[in-house]
Structure formats: C-alpha cells, structure tokens
C-alpha cells in the first residue's frame, strides 16, 4: 500500500505539470494580450511588454493619424516613392490622384504599403515628417515601449518596435473614433476609378471579421519574415467590447478566438460607479457639491464582485476656496478588488452657479415636457 503512494504522487505531479503546460500553451503567440475597451483592464496577458517587431499592425497608427488630419476629402497625388514601396500593394500608379479616404480603406483592408507611404507624404509633408507625428501620438497615448520608424511596418529599420500592450492602447484610442471603427470593420470597399475603366475592389484580410468569429468588429493583420504573424482584432458581445493583440503567433486566429471566448465566459461588465451626484460621508463643505461625470463599466468575475470595494479620497478644503475658487477636481474614487487598486476616477466639484444653472435647465425641461 505504501509503495503505491509515490506512484500516485508522481502521477499527480505529472498532472499538475501537464495542466500548467496546457495553460501556457493556450496561445501560440510569443506575446499576447486582451484588454477591455472602456476600462482598459487587462483580462489576459502573456509577456505583454516584450518589445518586438510588429509588421503591418503599424498601420493602425497611420490610419488614425490620417483620419484625425481632417483631410479625408482631399485627393492625394501618388509619388514614385509610394509606387516603389515593396511588399503588399494596392498597385497605385505614379501621378494618379486618389481620395485620402480611399487610401485609408486600402491601407486597412488590403494592407497597401504604397498607400501607407502616399498617406504619410500627404499628411506629414514627407515620410520622415509623418514618422515624427507617429511617435508624438504614441507619447500622447502612453505607448512607452514603442518607436515608429516607418508608416507601414516593413523590416527596413531595427528601431521599429512596439509591444502587445502598447498596440492595445493604440487600438483602444483609435476605436473611440467613429470613422476608424467604420473603416476597420468594413469587409469590402469599392474605390471609384476616375477614368471610368474599372473600380478597385478591396476585401478585408482580417478573416476573424469576414468568416471566423461572429463577434469580431474590426482589426488589422500583419506579417513580415522577421516579425512573423502579428494581429490586432476587436470584438463585442453583449455590452462588453474587447481588444486582442498577438505578436509572432503561428496560430493567431485560434489565439484570438480562445482569448475572446475565455474573457466573455469569465467576465461580466458591471456598473461600479454611477454618473451624477455623489452622496458620501465627507466634510460639510462638500455636501451636495460632489459628482462623477460618467458611468463606469468594469469587467468582473463573479468572485471579484464579492471582493469589490470603493474608497473616496478628497482634498482638504482651503481658506481661499471660500471665494469660489474651488478646483474642478477635488478628489478621486478608488476601486479595489480585495486589496489591489484596479481603477481610479476623478471626483468633481459643482459650484453654486453651476448648480443654479442646472436647476434652471431641469425646470425648463420639465416645463417643455
């Protein structure tokens, strides 16, 4: 009987090891992440801060800068440099004029490297000028481990690098733009030929969007010989919006579906903070003056719902505030799961003038209704 114990123990240890291996092998990617859109909470990660080559998912930055330039209606004259760009192409012709909006569709759906250079030269004045804009925007978004060296993601620079986490931040930012969401989620686009001979028709390369996953809402594919397969996608199910990124992933379609299904199954978005007047025990100075400016949905597991707590921290009132010089933000709401702080939200101060204005507005609405 005693001799069987080591055998049983060995079998148990092998089971644990195999289970752990299975968990580690759940994604084929070297680096992966899944992030919830509204809160920015990371639901799954595998070496998300590993600095790596990113290939054509670079074009997410190129697209959002083009969209924000407010030049989508302008026509772009295609240069020789754009036409000679290697790799995936829209087969643009030197000297032709094509709407910037069409180039962005071709960039995102067909991953045209010639489109990326044409966009860069038109929006940034030059390829180098546009790259400067890319890196400035990366700083603004908080992409701390990213450096762009070109607008397309080709392996022409050793410095062109990012991380799965940074690319999730970029996608989260881009998805706040309605035009970007529309373009990234388009399955087929027709670009009119001004000569009337034939239109260009582009089909999206993102197979998760076009055939493999019904909840997919957009994204961008990528591949180079050095970066291997890279992929960014977005998905929505119910009231939860997710962003998935994989870098160097041989089986990226399955990786993304696995991460989405795992997240949709385990997490449920809950309203943890509600927009409007905040009623908490505080100093009399703050009575009827505190408010939150928006609702906050936050993804939680059922176990985490039981561990959720909210702490409120307020500034100590100053004498100078009696003259009505109270700052707009006077504190923050801190959300904890167990003892870990997972989210913060600014607490705003509503002045007497603002309260009176809102009161009159409410009465006006009531009168009209």
Protein Blocks (a to p, Z undefined) as FASTA:
>chain_A
ZZmmmmmmmmmmmmmmmmmmmmmmmpfbfbdcdddfklopafbdchklbccdekjmlmmm
mmmmmmmnopmmpccdddfklmmpgcjdehiaehiacdfklmmmmmmmnopaklmmmmmm
mmnopaklmmmmmmmmmmmnopakbccfbfnopakbfklccdfklmmmmmmmmmmpmklm
mmmmpfbdcdddfklmaccddddfblklmmmomkbgbdcddddfklmpaddddddehjac
cddddehifblmlmmmmmmmmmmmmpccddfbdcdjddddddfklgokaccfbdcddddd
fklmmmgccddddddddfklmnopacfblcdcdddehjacfbdcddddddfklmmmmmmm
mmmmmmmZZ
